[in-house]
Structure formats: C-alpha cells, structure tokens
Amino acid sequence: MRPAICRHRLLYSTVALVVVAFLSVIRMNSQSNDCECPVPQKSTKPELHQSADVEIEIARRFATLPLDLLSADDQTRLLQKLMPDSMKRWSCNQDHAESEKALRSHPAMHSNLDGQEYFNRFIRVVRIFGWKRLENKTFLELGYGIALMTALLRGMNTTVYATEIQPIPWVPSRHGPFFDVMYDLVEKASKEDLGPRFHLEKAAAYGRQCGRGLPDVKELTTTMERLDGVPVASVDFGYSLAVLEHISELEPSFMALARVHRPGSLSCHQVDLRDHSDFAQPWEFFLTSDKDFYAKTVGGSQGHPYFGNRFRMSQFMKAAASNGFETVHVVRQHEPANPEGLRYAKEALDTLDRLPADTHKYSKWPRSDFNECTSDKMPQTGLFICFRYAGGGPLTNTEEPTCGQDVWYRSDFSLKVAES
C-alpha cells in the first residue's frame, strides 16, 4: 500500500506544480510591459468578468480528471489555493463540501459542464418559442438535469419553474465557471437573439447568487407525473429535453401537465425514442417481454425507465389528446437512409411481429410508429413534438401528422412569430 500512497502524493504534487507554473506564466505574460503591444485599456465589464479566462479553463480541466487521480476534496482544496478569489465568488462564501461529494455520485453527472453546449440549448429554446412570446410569461422546464440553463430567461422577465427528480446542489468548481461562460455568451448574444429588452443583470443573478434566493426561479424536486409545487393554470410555455422517454406513466403525466398549463399554452419536447442501452440497435428493448421490461425499469433499482420507456409517438399524442392537448408540430427524426439501417429495421420488426402479443404488447404494433412514416423508411429514433393546451377535457377528431412527412405543422399553427 505504501508505494501506491507515495505515487498518489507524488502525482498530486506534480499536478499542483504544473498548474501553478502554467497559471504563473500566463499571468506574467499578460502583465508584461516588455512587448510592443498597445497598453490594454481598463475593462469596463462587471466584476463577474474580471477573473482570467485561464482560471475558468483550469477549473474546467480539473473537472475532467479521472476519479482516481484526485479526489473531489483534493481538487477543491487545490483550486482554492490556485484561485482563491474565483472560488470565493463561485461559492458565495459558503461551504459546499457536501455538494462536491454529491457531484460524483449523481447518476447523470458528467465530469464537466460545457457552458457553450448549454448556451446553445438555451438559444434553441428561445428560438423555438420566440423571445417576444416568452417575455413576462411563466416557463416550465421538466427535468433540468445538472444545471438550470433556463434561469437565464429571467432576462426576459420570465418566471421559471424547473423540476428534477435527482437535483444536484450548487458545486462551485463546476457551476461557477459554467455560469461565467454562459453569462459571457449571453452578453454577446443579447442584442441579436434575445430581444431589445433583455436584462443582462437579471439573467446573471442566478449564477452570481449560487442558485439561491430568486423568487422567480423555483426549483422543484418532483416528477412529471405529479408536478408538485407548480401552481394550477400558471404555465404559458413548457419544455423538456430527453425527459419524456424516462417517464413511467403517460396518462398521469399529461394529466399533471393539463393541471398546470393555461388554455392556449404550448408544451414542446425533444424525445429520444431509442433503447438507451444500445443506441446502435434502437429497438432491442421491444424484444423483451413486458413483464421482464417492467421488472428491469419501474420495478427495478432505478424506479423508472432509465434506459427508455418504449412509448411511441402515437401513444404520446393519444395521452395528450385525452387531457386536452392538441398536437400542433412534429419532427420525425432518423438517420439518413443506408443499407445497414434499412436491414436492421426489417429484421427487428419481423422478429417483433413473431413474438406473442399477450407477452409483448408491441408485437404487430402499427409500423407507422417505427419506420413506415419516416421519409426514407429508416428507424425513427427521435421526436420533437409540440402540444397546445385547448382545455376542456378529452379531444376527439384531432388533426393527425402526415405520414411520410418528417416535419409537420397543424394547419392552424406555426412556431414562427414576428420578433419586433
């Protein structure tokens, strides 16, 4: 054991020395007056921006270290020594040791939070609904995951409700640099993409306050089937990314959505329809008997369909209609046509249809939910779908998406809005 301990300490010391040297060189270079470069002007940016980009980069790289290289506690201590001002700001002068430990045990937590990636997601949400629609409204994000990107909607004076069944507390070494990057990107985009009335300081407040103390951003530990804490008839816009494929029950989920949505409101969702245990074979979980599938998902240790729930597009639409939601927009997602994908579709569906329907409910299921209605007959692997809440209970004779058309809008609906 002693040689292993010595190697660990030597590695820890080496990493610390390299990072300190790296940081010192960059700071000396940035402060050197020996070059013929013009003297930099004093920054007019808020204090939030005055931490050097190198500090964010160091924090990002520490987040990607293998778990057995440096413990979370060791990383935090080293970052506090290297970047005391930034770590103090990112922690809001509070102890977050427990959240650093929770970070490593969270099942959905990657080693690094990518501010650019989440900013792109945020901009997509704004472009889907339109900033003019979102201003002064109430927004519901289902299953926000490891970081609440839609807190930035505060810049539009939007109230945000956000749900997560396994929330992770504020982690300074991850969320601090993450929200710094997000704020920089939002500042650059504010004039073009976010509307003329976008309020930068309101958008930045969530990150600056370490996710605390904002009455118009409410994070709720609840499932889609319950939506505890969301007021009745309060939501103007709802959104989820890779959430609906993990819910356990359709009817209670849409019943809860109907309870919290206002008439005329929109609810849009990106759904991954594949078997998450093997994306290369997206329909394998249909070959499992219904009893075994339930035992491995809802009845298993996870308590929900962690690798996908098998629900198809028609099932989402039926549950929505029975609770007063009209399907107004659909994008059928699939890979470009290729021989391997077409062969897989035929073989998998032929195998599925040979299974007994009393033990495999998707046996002989309409192929329009698999590949018959994609434009090139490839397996439908994803779905972007929007619902409009009509209210008043179950709907009948609703307009159906056109088979063979990958992108479809209801005849009386468009996502486009004049942004002026």
C-alpha positions in Angstrom: 0.0 0.0 0.0 2.8 2.4 0.8 4.2 2.6 -2.8 0.7 3.4 -4.1 0.2 6.1 -1.5 3.6 7.6 -2.4 2.8 7.5 -6.1 -0.5 9.3 -5.4 1.2 12.0 -3.3 3.8 12.5 -6.0 1.2 12.7 -8.7 -0.8 15.2 -6.6 2.3 17.4 -6.1 3.2 17.2 -9.8 -0.2 18.2 -10.9 -0.2 21.1 -8.4 3.2 22.3 -9.5 2.4 22.1 -13.2 -0.9 24.1 -12.8 0.8 26.7 -10.6 3.6 27.1 -13.2 1.1 27.3 -16.0 -1.0 29.9 -14.2 2.0 32.0 -13.3 3.4 32.0 -16.8 0.2 33.1 -18.3 -0.4 35.8 -15.7 3.2 37.1 -16.1 2.8 37.2 -19.9 -0.5 39.1 -19.6 1.1 41.7 -17.2 4.5 42.1 -19.1 5.3 45.5 -20.3 8.3 44.3 -22.5 6.3 43.7 -25.6 5.4 46.3 -28.2 1.7 45.7 -27.8 -0.6 48.6 -27.1 -1.4 49.2 -23.4 -4.7 47.4 -22.6 -7.5 49.7 -21.5 -9.1 49.1 -18.2 -12.0 46.7 -18.5 -15.5 48.2 -18.3 -17.1 44.8 -17.7 -18.7 44.0 -14.4 -16.7 42.2 -11.7 -18.1 38.9 -12.8 -15.9 39.0 -15.9 -12.6 40.1 -14.2 -11.5 36.5 -13.4 -9.0 35.5 -16.1 -10.1 33.1 -18.8 -7.2 30.8 -17.7 -9.0 30.3 -14.3 -12.1 29.1 -16.0 -10.0 26.8 -18.2 -8.1 25.4 -15.2 -11.4 24.7 -13.4 -12.8 23.0 -16.5 -9.7 20.8 -16.8 -9.8 19.8 -13.2 -13.4 18.7 -13.7 -12.2 16.2 -16.3 -9.6 14.5 -14.1 -10.1 10.7 -13.6 -11.8 10.0 -10.3 -8.8 8.0 -9.0 -6.3 10.8 -9.8 -7.5 13.5 -7.4 -10.5 13.2 -5.1 -13.2 15.9 -5.2 -11.9 17.3 -1.9 -8.3 17.4 -3.1 -9.5 19.2 -6.3 -11.4 21.7 -4.3 -8.5 22.4 -1.9 -6.1 22.9 -4.8 -8.5 25.2 -6.7 -9.0 27.3 -3.6 -5.2 27.7 -3.4 -4.8 28.4 -7.0 -7.8 30.7 -7.5 -8.9 32.0 -4.1 -10.9 34.9 -5.4 -12.7 33.0 -8.1 -13.5 30.1 -5.7 -14.7 32.5 -3.1 -17.0 34.2 -5.6 -18.2 30.8 -7.1 -19.1 29.6 -3.6 -20.9 32.7 -2.4 -18.7 32.5 0.8 -20.4 29.3 1.9 -19.1 25.7 2.4 -20.1 23.4 -0.4 -18.1 20.3 0.6 -21.2 18.1 0.6 -22.3 19.2 -2.8 -18.8 18.4 -4.2 -19.2 14.9 -2.9 -22.8 14.6 -4.3 -21.5 15.7 -7.7 -19.5 12.4 -8.0 -22.4 10.2 -7.1 -25.1 11.8 -9.2 -26.0 9.3 -11.9 -26.4 11.8 -14.7 -23.4 14.0 -13.8 -20.6 14.2 -16.4 -17.1 15.2 -15.3 -17.5 18.6 -17.0 -20.3 21.1 -17.6 -20.0 22.7 -21.0 -21.2 26.3 -21.0 -21.2 26.6 -24.8 -23.3 23.4 -25.1 -25.9 24.6 -22.6 -25.9 28.1 -24.1 -26.7 26.5 -27.5 -29.6 24.6 -25.8 -30.8 27.8 -24.2 -30.7 29.7 -27.5 -32.6 26.8 -29.2 -35.4 27.2 -26.6 -35.6 31.0 -27.2 -35.8 30.4 -31.0 -38.4 27.7 -30.7 -40.8 29.9 -28.7 -39.6 33.3 -29.7 -38.4 36.0 -27.2 -41.5 38.1 -27.9 -43.7 35.2 -26.7 -41.5 34.5 -23.7 -41.4 38.0 -22.2 -43.3 38.4 -19.0 -44.6 34.8 -19.1 -44.2 31.7 -17.0 -42.0 28.9 -18.2 -41.8 25.2 -17.0 -38.7 23.2 -17.7 -39.1 19.5 -17.0 -36.0 17.6 -15.8 -33.4 20.3 -16.0 -30.6 17.9 -15.0 -27.3 19.1 -13.7 -27.6 22.8 -14.5 -30.5 25.1 -14.8 -29.9 26.9 -18.1 -33.4 28.4 -18.3 -32.7 30.6 -15.3 -31.3 32.9 -17.9 -34.9 33.6 -19.0 -35.1 36.0 -16.1 -33.5 38.4 -18.5 -36.9 38.4 -20.3 -38.8 39.0 -17.0 -39.9 35.3 -17.3 -40.9 33.3 -14.2 -39.3 29.8 -14.3 -40.4 26.6 -12.7 -37.9 23.8 -13.1 -38.3 20.2 -12.0 -35.7 17.5 -11.3 -36.2 14.1 -9.6 -32.5 13.9 -8.6 -31.3 17.5 -8.1 -27.7 18.2 -7.6 -26.8 21.1 -5.2 -24.6 24.0 -6.3 -21.0 22.9 -6.9 -18.6 25.9 -7.0 -15.9 24.2 -9.0 -18.4 23.2 -11.7 -21.3 25.6 -11.7 -19.1 28.7 -11.1 -17.1 28.6 -14.3 -20.1 27.2 -16.1 -22.3 30.2 -15.4 -19.4 32.6 -16.1 -19.1 31.1 -19.6 -22.9 31.2 -20.0 -23.1 34.8 -19.0 -20.3 35.8 -21.4 -22.1 34.1 -24.3 -25.5 35.6 -23.3 -23.9 39.1 -23.2 -22.7 38.6 -26.8 -26.0 37.3 -28.0 -28.3 39.7 -26.1 -28.5 42.3 -28.8 -29.2 39.9 -31.7 -31.1 36.8 -30.3 -32.7 37.8 -27.1 -34.7 40.9 -27.9 -34.1 44.6 -27.2 -35.5 44.5 -23.7 -33.3 41.6 -22.4 -31.9 42.4 -18.9 -28.4 41.1 -18.5 -28.1 41.6 -14.8 -31.3 39.8 -14.1 -30.1 36.9 -16.3 -26.8 36.8 -14.4 -28.3 36.8 -10.9 -28.9 33.1 -10.6 -25.2 32.3 -11.2 -23.9 35.2 -9.1 -26.1 34.1 -6.2 -25.1 30.4 -6.5 -28.6 29.4 -7.4 -30.2 30.9 -4.3 -32.7 33.5 -3.3 -34.5 34.3 -6.5 -38.3 34.3 -6.0 -39.0 33.9 -9.8 -36.8 30.8 -10.2 -38.4 27.9 -8.4 -36.6 24.5 -8.5 -38.8 21.6 -7.5 -38.0 18.0 -6.7 -40.9 16.3 -8.3 -41.8 14.0 -11.2 -43.7 14.8 -14.4 -46.4 12.5 -13.1 -47.0 14.9 -10.2 -45.5 18.3 -10.8 -45.9 19.2 -7.1 -45.3 22.9 -6.4 -46.4 24.2 -9.9 -49.5 26.4 -9.5 -52.7 25.4 -11.3 -53.2 27.1 -14.7 -49.9 29.0 -14.4 -47.7 27.8 -17.2 -47.5 29.6 -20.6 -44.7 27.5 -22.1 -43.3 24.1 -21.2 -40.2 22.3 -22.4 -38.2 19.2 -21.9 -35.0 17.7 -23.4 -34.6 13.9 -23.2 -37.2 13.5 -20.4 -40.4 12.1 -21.8 -38.6 8.8 -22.7 -37.9 8.3 -19.0 -41.4 8.8 -17.5 -43.1 5.7 -16.1 -46.8 6.6 -16.9 -48.2 8.6 -19.7 -51.7 9.4 -18.5 -50.8 10.8 -15.1 -48.0 12.8 -16.7 -50.3 14.6 -19.2 -53.0 14.9 -16.5 -50.4 16.8 -14.4 -49.4 19.0 -17.4 -53.1 19.8 -18.1 -53.5 20.9 -14.5 -50.6 23.4 -14.5 -51.0 24.8 -18.1 -53.1 27.7 -19.1 -55.5 27.3 -22.1 -53.7 28.3 -25.3 -50.2 27.5 -23.8 -47.5 25.5 -25.6 -45.6 22.5 -24.4 -42.6 21.2 -26.6 -40.5 18.2 -26.0 -37.4 16.6 -27.5 -37.7 12.8 -27.1 -35.1 10.1 -27.7 -37.1 7.0 -28.8 -34.1 4.6 -28.8 -33.1 1.8 -26.4 -30.5 3.7 -24.4 -28.6 0.6 -23.6 -27.5 0.2 -27.2 -28.1 3.2 -29.5 -26.9 1.2 -32.5 -29.8 -1.2 -32.0 -32.6 1.3 -31.1 -35.5 -1.2 -30.9 -33.9 -4.1 -28.9 -36.0 -3.3 -25.8 -39.2 -4.2 -27.7 -37.9 -7.8 -27.9 -38.0 -8.1 -24.1 -41.3 -9.4 -22.6 -43.5 -6.7 -21.0 -43.1 -8.4 -17.6 -39.3 -8.5 -17.8 -39.1 -4.9 -19.1 -41.2 -3.7 -16.1 -39.1 -5.6 -13.7 -35.9 -4.0 -15.1 -37.3 -0.5 -15.2 -40.1 0.7 -12.9 -39.8 -2.4 -10.7 -36.0 -2.3 -10.6 -33.5 -0.4 -8.5 -33.8 2.8 -10.6 -37.5 3.0 -10.1 -38.1 4.5 -13.6 -37.2 3.6 -17.2 -33.5 4.8 -17.1 -32.8 3.3 -20.5 -36.0 4.4 -22.1 -39.7 3.6 -21.7 -40.6 2.3 -25.2 -43.5 4.7 -25.6 -44.2 5.6 -29.3 -45.3 8.9 -30.9 -48.9 7.8 -31.2 -49.0 7.0 -27.5 -47.7 10.5 -26.6 -50.3 12.0 -28.9 -53.2 9.9 -27.5 -52.3 10.7 -23.9 -52.0 14.4 -24.8 -55.4 14.5 -26.6 -57.2 12.7 -23.7 -56.1 15.5 -21.4 -56.9 18.4 -23.7 -53.7 18.9 -25.7 -53.7 19.2 -29.5 -50.6 18.0 -31.3 -49.5 21.1 -33.4 -46.0 20.3 -34.5 -44.0 17.1 -35.1 -40.5 16.4 -36.4 -39.7 12.7 -37.0 -36.0 12.2 -36.5 -33.9 9.5 -38.1 -30.6 8.7 -39.7 -30.0 9.2 -43.4 -31.0 6.2 -45.4 -28.3 3.5 -45.5 -28.4 -0.3 -46.2 -27.5 -1.3 -42.7 -30.2 0.8 -41.1 -32.9 -0.4 -43.6 -31.8 -4.0 -43.0 -32.0 -3.6 -39.2 -35.5 -2.1 -39.4 -36.8 -5.0 -41.4 -35.1 -7.7 -39.3 -36.1 -6.2 -36.0 -39.7 -5.6 -36.9 -40.1 -9.1 -38.4 -38.7 -10.6 -35.2 -41.0 -8.4 -33.1 -44.1 -9.4 -35.1 -43.3 -13.1 -34.5 -43.4 -12.7 -30.7 -46.7 -13.5 -28.9 -48.8 -10.3 -28.4 -50.0 -11.4 -24.9 -46.4 -11.1 -23.6 -45.1 -8.5 -26.0 -47.6 -5.7 -26.4 -45.6 -4.1 -29.3 -45.8 -7.2 -31.4 -47.7 -6.3 -34.6 -47.8 -2.7 -33.4 -48.6 -0.2 -36.3 -45.3 0.3 -38.2 -46.2 4.0 -38.6 -44.7 4.3 -35.1 -41.5 2.6 -36.2 -40.3 3.4 -39.7 -43.3 3.4 -42.1 -43.9 7.2 -41.8 -40.3 8.5 -41.9 -39.4 10.0 -45.3 -36.9 7.3 -46.1 -38.2 4.3 -44.1 -35.3 4.4 -41.7 -36.0 3.7 -38.0 -37.5 6.7 -36.2 -35.0 7.3 -33.4 -36.2 10.7 -32.1 -39.1 13.0 -31.9 -39.6 16.7 -31.4 -43.2 17.4 -30.6 -45.3 20.4 -29.5 -48.7 20.4 -27.9 -51.2 23.3 -27.5 -53.4 23.1 -24.4 -57.0 23.6 -25.5 -58.5 22.8 -22.1 -61.9 21.4 -21.5 -61.1 17.7 -21.3 -60.5 15.0 -23.9 -60.3 16.0 -27.6 -61.7 14.0 -30.5 -61.1 14.1 -34.2 -57.8 15.9 -33.9 -55.7 16.6 -36.9 -53.0 13.9 -37.5 -49.4 14.4 -38.7 -49.0 13.4 -42.4 -47.3 10.0 -42.8 -44.1 10.3 -44.8 -43.6 13.9 -43.9 -40.7 14.4 -41.4 -41.7 18.0 -40.5 -45.4 18.7 -39.9 -47.4 21.6 -38.6 -51.1 21.6 -37.7 -53.0 23.7 -40.3 -53.8 26.5 -37.8 -50.4 26.7 -36.1 -46.9 28.0 -36.7 -43.9 28.4 -34.4 -42.9 31.5 -36.3 -43.5 34.8 -34.6 -42.7 38.4 -35.6 -39.9 39.5 -33.4 -40.1 43.2 -33.4 
